[in-house]
Amino acid sequence: MTHAKRSDLPHQSDQMFLTDAGFETSMLFHKGFDMPYFAFFPMLRTVEGRAAMKDYFAQFMETARQNDAGFVLDTNTWRANPDWAGLLGHDRHDLAAINREAVTFADELRREFGADMNVLINGVIGPRGDGYDPSTIMSADDAEAYHGFQIDVLADSGADMVSALTMTNTFEAIGIARAAGKAGVPCVISFTLETDGRLPTGETLGDAIGEVDANCEVKPAYYMINCAHPDHFRGMLEQGGAWANRICGVRANASRMSHAELDQCEVLDDGNPQELGQQYAVLAQLLPKLNVFGGCCGTDHRHVAQICEAVHAA
């Protein structure tokens, strides 16, 4: 599939951009889908799955339209890498087709709901292992080889950019950024943080950003934080530093629970949408370049609407 590249990416623009929110938690808890290994990509090949995704994304894109915002439209590929797909019975040939289909489906959504909007198709890359547990860490070279497979397919399929979400460590992030650089596609690295505001490896966010930038010939376009509550990392942001200028996006959790607690959760903790909106307004004061706003675990279109309202009011 080929299409005209869209206009400016978030880091090249003063425009506000929205993303969706807690996609997997919405499909699991709100829509009632069974999701082995927390993977929704198999549902892309079902009528029910496509209908659920269409209904889900339409609400966020309408919120973006109402706020004159751009939209970063994620592909349903967070788990669509060789290890997780292998557990679900997909080989590499099939996996390449799945990633291509995800980009094609995102383009269909863009054409249906994104007329006259700056909608960017974002090829989503998830961690090779668990998004909360950095117990098995690859070298940067191994990560480049491993994730390069998916990145190449997403880039060849016409994604405007790729984003690595829920990254737990710098080696994997460096490998992904290098693979994206070789594929010629802009790359975003989004780290997940623990309740102390540090990466699961114990590294500070500032050190992690510096390390990735220093080890990549083609640096990531920008960085994000996802899958952590603002209370977990606001104090770290208040300390400031030049690295804070590299952060353009936040996709926070609605819940204040730790990752270990979220893993055991059988009831969705969707927090308080209005409170979360106010917390984003504070984050926008701490991060000079912040213009990408969305959610992660437990959040939905209500939270993103409240974030827009609070950020505009501030």
N, C-alpha and C positions, 0 to 999 in steps of 0.2 A: 504494500500500500504506500502511495506517495501522497503528500499533501503539501500545500504551501506552509512554510514555517511561520509560526505566529509571531506577533510583535514581541516587545521586550519581555525578558524574564524578570522575575521580581527584583533581583539585585541591580538591574539596570533601569529601574523605574521608581517613581515616587507613588505610584498607584498602590492602593490597598489590594491585597490578594487574599482570597479565602481558600481553604481546603475543606475536605469533608471532616468527619470526626471519628468516633470509635466504630469503624466499619465492622470489624469482626464481632465486637461485643453487641452491636446493634443486630447483626444477623443471627447471633446465638440467642440473645435474651429477648429482643423485641420481635423478631421474625420467626424464632423457633426452629432454625435450621440445625441439623446435626452436623458437627464440624470436626471430624477426626483430625488430630494434630493441629487444631485451630486453623485449618486451611480451608478457604472458601473457593479457591480457584476451580475445583471440579464442578461447582455449581454454574460456572460460565457456560457449560454445555447442556444445561437444563432450562426448560421454559420457565420454571418457577424461579430459578436462580437469577436469570436475566431480568425477569419482571421485578424481582425484589431489588436488584441493583438499580434498575431504572427509576423505580419509585424513590429509592433512597437518595440518589444523586440529584434528582430533579429538585428536591427541596433545598439542597445546598446551593445549587446553581441559581435558583430563584432568589435566595437571600443575597447572593453576590450581585445579581442584577439590581435588586432594590437598593444596594449600597454603592452602586457604580464601581464595583470591585472587579478585578480579574479573578480567574479561578484556576487553581492547580488541580487538574483532574487525574486522580490516581488510577493506574491499572490495578486489576485484582491479581497481583503477582507477588505479594509479600512472602508467601510460602512456596512460590513456583521456582525453586532451585533444585538441583539434582538430589540432594539428600532427602529433603522432605517429600519431594515428588516420588522418589523411589519407595518410600514407606507406603505410599498410596497406589503403587503399582504402575507408575508412569516411567517409561524409559526416556532417554535424552531426545530422541526423535519426536516423541509425543510432546515432551516438555517444550521443545522449540515451537511446536504448533500452538500449544496453549498460550505461550507468551505472545505470539503473533495475534492470536484471536483476542487476547485481552486488549491489545492496542487498537485493533479494529473496532471492538465494542466501545472503547472509550471515544473513538472518533465518531461513532454513531451517536453517542450521547452528546458530544460537542455540537454536532450538526442539528440535533433535535432541540436541545435546550440552550445552546450557547450563541445564538445568532447575535451579531453586533457586540459580542463580548470578547475580551482577551482571555481565551481558554487555552491553557497549556496542557498537553498530554504528558503526564509524568509517569515514567516507567519505574515501578516500585520494586526495590530489592530489599529483601529481609536478611537477617543474619543466617549464617550457615547452621549455627546451633540454636540454643534457646535464647530468646530475646532478653532474658533476665540473668542468665548464668554464663559467665565468661570462663568456665572451667576448662574448656578446650579452645585454645587460641592458636590459630594458624600463623605462619609467617606471612609477611606482606606479599612475598612472591607466590606462595600457595594461594592466598586470598585473591590475588590478581588472576591467576589461572582458573580458579574455581568459579568466581563470579563473572569472569570475562565472557563465559558462555552465554549467560542470561543477558548481560549488558549488550553484547553484540546483536543478539536477536531483537531486543527492544529498540536499539538504535536503528537497525536495518528496517524495522517495521514502521518507523516514522515517529517514534516518541520525540517530543521536543526537548526532553531532559530526563535524567534518571535521579532518583533519590533513594539513598540507603537509610532505611528507618530502623530505629531501635538498635543502634550499634552499641556494643558493650566495650569495645577495645579499639586502640588506635591501629594495630597491625591490619585488622580486617578493613578498616576505613581507608587506610593507605592503599591497599591492594585494589579496592573498588575504585578509588579515585584514579589510580594509574590505568586501570582497564578502561574506564570511561574516557580518559584522555586519549588513549590509543584508538578508541572507537569514534572519537570526534564528537562526543555528545556531552553537553553540560551536566555536571554532577553536583548533587547536594548531599552532604553528610549530616545525619541527624543522630545525635547521641542520646541514649537513655541515661538517666541519673537516679541515684539512690536517694534515700531520705536525707542524707547528709550533703546532697548537692554534688557528689562526686560520681564518676563513672563506676560501674560495678567492679572494675579493676582497682579502684582506689585513687585513680588519677584525677587531678582537677580538670575542669572543662577548659580552662585557659591553656594548660599544658597540652591537653589532647589536641586542641585546635592548632597550636603552634607546631606540634610534632607532625601532624598530617601535612600542614602547609609546607614545612621544611623538607619533607620527603617526597613531594610530588612535583614533577616538572610542570604538569598542568594542574594547578590548584583547584580544589572544589570552588564552584561558583559562590556558594555561601554555606553556612552551617545552620542547623536547627537543633532544638531540644524537643524530644517527644517521650511520651509514656512516663511522666513524672508530674506531680502536683506542684503548682507555683510555690506553695509553702516550702517545698523541699529544696528549691534552688534560688529563691529570691535573695536570700542572705549572701549567697555566693556571687550573684550578679551585683549586689550593692558594693562589693569590694572593687568592682570595675577593672579596667585594663584595656589595652588596645585590642585584645582578642574579642571583646564584646562587639566591636564594629563588624566582625565577620558573621555575626548571628542575625539572620533576617527572618527566621520563622520559629514559632512555638506551637506545638500541638500537645497540650497538657492533658493529664487525666482529670476527671471529675472527682475522683476519690483521693483522699489523703493516705490511703493504705500503702504499705510497702509492697514491693514486688512479690515477696513471699506470701503476704496476706492475699494479694490479688489472685495469685495462682490457685489458692484454696477456695476462692469465693464461689458460692453457688447461687448467690442472689446479686443482681447488678447494683452497684453503688454508683448512682448517677449524680451524687453531690447536690449542689445548689447552683443552677445555671446563672442566676443573677450575681451571686457572690463570685463565681468564676469569672464572669465578665469584668467585675470591678478589679479582680486580681490581674487580669490581662492589661487593664488600663495602667496599673502600676508598672508592670513589666515593660510597657511601651515607653515609659519614662526612663527606665534603666537601660534599654537597648536602643541606641540612636537609629539603627538601621532596620528595626523591626517593622515589616510590612506584610508578613505572611501569617495569617491567623487561622487556626483550626483546632481540632480536638483529638484525643486519643481515648483510651479505655473509659467506658461509661458515658462518654459525651455523645450528643446527637445534634440535630439541627437547632434545637432550642438553645443549647449552649452557644453555638456559633452566632446565632442572632443576638444573644445578650452580649457577646464579646464585641460585635460590631457597634451595638448601641453605646456600650461603655467607652470604647476607644474613641468613637466620634465625639461623645460628650466631653471627654477629657481633652 
